[in-house]
């Protein structure tokens, strides 16, 4: 077996070393393609590989067509909207993600950004505390659970909305479930977003939801840029002087916000949710182990295409 690690944003060297060790023990050949300049570079490398590990790299139909003997792609991370699932299924290529491996890193970032906004971007002016404030968690998966855990340590009152998670499980964690997404926003001074970007969620965070939030509201997005209705985001900023927005990916309207509402938002220079040494290693190692289990045992536990 030949496995390619293709990462425009490379894994840490220690992560690559551990991935290589896993494949060496399995008797697989490992090739590494890092910081490549174009999709052409990627397509030239996938021609003879059986397995592929990527991060945010785009695996589209062209790449899949070029990979004549590819059997599995593992996205080292939770989101997988960078992979064309339909094309992969048509080529009988299994696609997996590594859920939970980046969860704590993303959750810590979300909480850190809440503190940053509560303290007025550390500009020296008096801010507010998180203790005693309400936090709504929109989607209670791996990351949402970690956000709730850390927030309770701050003394926040946590609420969650997720129709795919039982209320009993949410309650057992010490978080209060709500019956609707509208109720979540109405009750939450802070809302932390952890929904995927798909046909149901793209542009779903709209003016109606944002406007339901109490005075002094802060919306935190460590999920995906596409879930925000950006025209409504601008409208919210213009109509609610108390509203703030923070994200680890800048919206397309970032320049307009900078001109109109400086000091009421913050965006990291690039997507940073999984940018920790620990998450980097965890996701890469998990991806390698999943590939070995797939080839040796037919394990498709984390398959995301059918």
C-alpha positions as CSV (number, residue, x, y, z in Angstrom):
1,X,0.0,0.0,0.0
2,X,1.1,3.5,-0.7
3,X,-0.2,6.4,1.4
4,X,0.1,10.1,0.5
5,X,0.0,12.8,3.1
6,X,-1.0,15.9,1.1
7,X,-1.1,19.1,3.2
8,X,-0.9,22.7,2.0
9,X,-0.9,23.5,5.7
10,X,1.6,20.8,6.9
11,X,1.3,18.7,10.0
12,X,3.9,19.3,12.7
13,X,7.1,17.3,12.0
14,X,6.4,15.2,15.1
15,X,3.0,14.3,13.8
16,X,4.4,13.3,10.4
17,X,7.0,11.1,12.2
18,X,4.2,9.4,14.2
19,X,2.1,8.8,11.1
20,X,5.1,7.3,9.3
21,X,5.7,5.0,12.2
22,X,2.2,3.7,12.0
23,X,2.4,3.0,8.3
24,X,5.9,1.5,8.6
25,X,4.6,-1.0,11.1
26,X,1.8,-1.9,8.7
27,X,4.3,-2.3,5.9
28,X,2.9,0.6,3.9
29,X,4.9,3.2,1.9
30,X,4.5,6.8,2.9
31,X,4.9,9.8,0.7
32,X,4.6,13.4,1.9
33,X,3.5,16.5,-0.2
34,X,3.6,19.7,1.8
35,X,3.0,23.4,0.9
36,X,2.3,22.5,-2.7
37,X,1.6,25.4,-5.1
38,X,-1.3,24.1,-7.1
39,X,-3.9,21.3,-7.7
40,X,-1.7,20.1,-10.5
41,X,1.0,19.2,-8.0
42,X,-1.5,17.2,-6.0
43,X,-2.9,15.5,-9.1
44,X,0.5,14.4,-10.2
45,X,1.2,12.8,-6.8
46,X,-2.1,10.9,-6.3
47,X,-1.9,8.8,-9.5
48,X,-0.5,5.7,-7.8
49,X,-1.6,6.0,-4.1
50,X,-4.0,3.7,-2.3
51,X,-4.8,6.1,0.6
52,X,-4.7,9.8,1.1
53,X,-4.6,12.0,4.3
54,X,-5.5,15.6,3.9
55,X,-6.4,18.6,6.1
56,X,-8.2,21.5,4.4
57,X,-6.9,20.5,1.0
58,X,-9.5,20.4,-1.8
59,X,-10.2,16.9,-3.1
60,X,-12.5,17.5,-6.0
61,X,-13.6,15.4,-9.0
62,X,-10.4,16.2,-10.9
63,X,-8.2,14.9,-8.1
64,X,-10.3,11.8,-7.7
65,X,-10.2,11.1,-11.4
66,X,-6.4,11.4,-11.4
67,X,-6.1,9.0,-8.4
68,X,-6.6,5.8,-10.4
69,X,-6.1,3.3,-7.5
70,X,-7.3,5.4,-4.6
71,X,-9.5,3.6,-2.1
72,X,-9.7,5.9,0.9
73,X,-9.4,9.6,1.8
74,X,-9.2,10.7,5.4
75,X,-9.7,14.3,6.4
76,X,-7.7,14.9,9.5
77,X,-10.3,16.9,11.3
78,X,-14.1,17.1,11.7
79,X,-15.3,19.1,8.7
80,X,-15.1,17.5,5.3
81,X,-16.8,20.1,3.0
82,X,-13.4,20.3,1.1
83,X,-14.0,16.8,-0.3
84,X,-16.5,16.1,-3.1
85,X,-18.4,13.2,-1.5
86,X,-20.6,12.6,-4.5
87,X,-17.6,12.2,-6.8
88,X,-15.8,10.0,-4.2
89,X,-18.8,7.7,-4.0
90,X,-19.0,7.4,-7.7
91,X,-15.4,6.4,-7.8
92,X,-16.0,3.9,-4.9
93,X,-13.6,5.8,-2.7
94,X,-14.3,5.8,1.0
95,X,-14.1,9.2,2.7
96,X,-13.6,9.5,6.5
97,X,-13.1,12.3,9.0
98,X,-11.5,12.1,12.5
99,X,-14.2,13.5,14.8
100,X,-13.3,14.6,18.2
101,X,-9.6,15.0,17.7
102,X,-9.6,18.8,17.4
103,X,-12.5,19.4,19.7
104,X,-10.6,20.7,22.7
105,X,-8.5,23.0,20.5
106,X,-11.6,24.5,18.9
107,X,-13.4,24.9,22.2
108,X,-10.5,26.6,23.9
109,X,-10.3,29.1,20.9
110,X,-14.0,29.8,21.2
111,X,-13.7,30.5,24.9
112,X,-10.6,32.6,24.4
113,X,-12.4,34.8,21.8
114,X,-15.3,35.2,24.2
115,X,-12.9,36.5,26.8
116,X,-11.2,38.8,24.3
117,X,-14.6,40.4,23.3
118,X,-15.8,40.6,26.8
119,X,-12.7,42.6,27.7
120,X,-13.1,45.0,24.7
121,X,-10.3,43.5,22.7
122,X,-7.9,44.2,25.6
123,X,-8.0,47.9,24.7
124,X,-7.6,49.1,28.3
125,X,-11.2,50.0,28.8
126,X,-13.5,48.3,31.4
127,X,-15.2,45.2,30.1
128,X,-17.4,42.5,31.5
129,X,-16.9,39.0,33.0
130,X,-18.2,35.7,31.6
131,X,-19.2,34.4,35.0
132,X,-23.0,34.5,35.4
133,X,-23.6,35.1,31.6
134,X,-25.7,32.8,29.5
135,X,-24.1,30.8,26.7
136,X,-26.1,29.1,23.9
137,X,-24.3,26.2,22.2
138,X,-25.7,25.7,18.7
139,X,-25.0,22.0,17.9
140,X,-23.9,19.8,20.8
141,X,-21.4,17.5,19.2
142,X,-17.8,16.9,20.2
143,X,-16.8,20.6,20.1
144,X,-20.1,21.8,21.6
145,X,-19.6,19.5,24.6
146,X,-16.1,20.8,25.2
147,X,-17.3,24.4,25.0
148,X,-20.0,23.6,27.6
149,X,-17.4,22.0,29.9
150,X,-15.0,24.9,29.8
151,X,-17.8,27.5,30.0
152,X,-19.2,25.9,33.2
153,X,-15.7,26.3,34.7
154,X,-16.0,30.0,34.0
155,X,-19.4,30.0,35.9
156,X,-21.5,30.5,32.8
157,X,-25.1,29.2,32.5
158,X,-25.0,26.9,29.5
159,X,-27.9,26.0,27.1
160,X,-27.8,23.8,24.0
161,X,-29.8,23.1,21.0
162,X,-29.2,20.0,18.9
163,X,-32.2,17.9,17.6
164,X,-29.8,15.0,17.0
165,X,-28.7,14.7,20.7
166,X,-30.9,13.4,23.4
167,X,-32.0,15.9,26.1
168,X,-31.0,13.4,28.7
169,X,-27.4,13.4,27.5
170,X,-27.3,17.2,27.5
171,X,-28.8,17.4,31.0
172,X,-26.4,14.8,32.3
173,X,-23.5,17.1,31.3
174,X,-24.9,19.9,33.3
175,X,-26.3,21.9,30.4
176,X,-29.9,22.9,29.8
177,X,-31.5,21.7,26.5
178,X,-33.9,24.0,24.7
179,X,-36.7,23.0,22.3
180,X,-35.9,25.3,19.4
181,X,-33.1,27.3,17.9
182,X,-35.2,30.5,18.4
183,X,-35.3,29.7,22.1
184,X,-31.6,29.2,22.2
185,X,-30.8,32.7,20.8
186,X,-33.4,34.4,22.9
187,X,-31.9,33.1,26.1
188,X,-28.2,33.5,25.3
189,X,-26.0,36.5,25.8
190,X,-23.3,34.5,23.9
191,X,-24.0,32.0,21.2
192,X,-21.2,29.6,20.0
193,X,-21.8,28.0,16.6
194,X,-20.8,24.4,15.9
195,X,-23.0,23.4,13.0
196,X,-21.6,22.1,9.7
197,X,-22.0,23.9,6.4
198,X,-24.5,22.0,4.2
199,X,-27.6,22.7,2.1
200,X,-29.7,23.2,5.3
201,X,-27.3,25.4,7.2
202,X,-25.7,27.6,4.7
203,X,-26.8,31.3,5.4
204,X,-29.1,29.9,8.1
205,X,-27.7,32.2,10.9
206,X,-29.8,35.2,9.8
207,X,-31.1,38.4,11.1
208,X,-34.1,36.9,12.8
209,X,-31.9,34.6,14.9
210,X,-29.3,37.2,15.7
211,X,-31.8,39.9,16.5
212,X,-33.4,37.6,19.1
213,X,-30.2,37.7,21.2
214,X,-30.3,39.9,24.4
215,X,-28.6,43.2,24.7
216,X,-24.8,43.0,24.7
217,X,-24.9,39.9,22.5
218,X,-21.8,38.2,21.1
219,X,-21.9,35.7,18.3
220,X,-19.0,33.3,18.2
221,X,-18.3,31.3,15.0
222,X,-15.6,28.7,14.9
223,X,-17.6,26.6,12.5
224,X,-17.8,27.7,8.9
225,X,-18.0,31.1,7.2
226,X,-20.9,29.9,4.9
227,X,-23.4,29.4,7.7
228,X,-23.6,33.2,8.3
229,X,-26.1,35.2,6.2
230,X,-23.6,38.1,5.6
231,X,-26.1,40.7,4.4
232,X,-28.1,40.1,7.6
233,X,-24.9,40.3,9.7
234,X,-24.3,43.7,8.3
235,X,-27.9,44.7,9.0
236,X,-27.5,43.4,12.6
237,X,-24.4,45.5,13.2
238,X,-26.1,48.6,11.8
239,X,-29.3,48.2,13.8
240,X,-27.9,46.9,17.1
241,X,-25.0,48.9,18.4
242,X,-24.6,46.4,21.3
243,X,-23.9,43.4,18.9
244,X,-20.5,41.8,18.5
245,X,-19.2,39.1,16.2
246,X,-16.0,37.0,16.5
247,X,-14.8,34.3,14.3
248,X,-11.7,32.3,13.2
249,X,-12.5,33.0,9.6
250,X,-13.3,36.5,8.2
251,X,-16.5,37.1,6.3
252,X,-16.6,38.5,2.8
253,X,-17.9,41.8,4.3
254,X,-14.9,42.2,6.7
255,X,-13.7,45.4,5.0
256,X,-17.1,47.0,5.3
257,X,-17.2,46.1,9.0
258,X,-13.8,47.5,9.5
259,X,-15.0,50.8,8.0
260,X,-18.3,51.0,9.8
261,X,-18.0,49.2,13.2
262,X,-14.4,49.0,14.3
263,X,-13.9,47.5,17.7
264,X,-17.1,45.4,17.6
265,X,-15.6,42.3,15.8
266,X,-12.5,40.2,15.6
267,X,-11.3,37.7,13.0
268,X,-8.1,35.6,13.2
269,X,-5.7,35.9,10.3
270,X,-6.6,32.3,9.1
271,X,-8.8,29.4,10.2
272,X,-7.3,28.6,13.6
273,X,-9.6,26.2,15.4
274,X,-7.3,23.2,15.1
275,X,-4.1,25.1,15.1
276,X,-2.5,23.5,18.2
277,X,0.3,21.1,18.5
278,X,-1.9,18.6,20.3
279,X,-4.7,18.7,17.8
280,X,-2.3,18.5,14.9
281,X,-0.8,15.3,16.2
282,X,-4.1,13.8,17.4
283,X,-5.9,14.2,14.0
284,X,-3.0,13.0,11.9
285,X,-2.4,9.9,14.1
286,X,-6.1,9.1,14.1
287,X,-6.2,9.4,10.3
288,X,-3.3,7.0,10.0
289,X,-4.8,4.5,12.3
290,X,-8.2,4.6,10.5
291,X,-6.5,3.9,7.2
292,X,-4.7,0.8,8.6
293,X,-7.9,-0.4,10.2
294,X,-9.7,0.1,6.9
295,X,-7.2,-1.9,4.9
296,X,-6.6,-4.6,7.5
297,X,-10.1,-5.1,8.9
298,X,-12.5,-3.3,6.5
299,X,-13.4,-0.9,9.3
300,X,-15.5,2.0,8.0
301,X,-16.6,3.4,11.3
302,X,-15.9,7.1,10.4
303,X,-17.1,7.0,6.8
304,X,-19.0,10.1,5.8
305,X,-20.0,9.1,2.3
306,X,-22.2,6.2,1.4
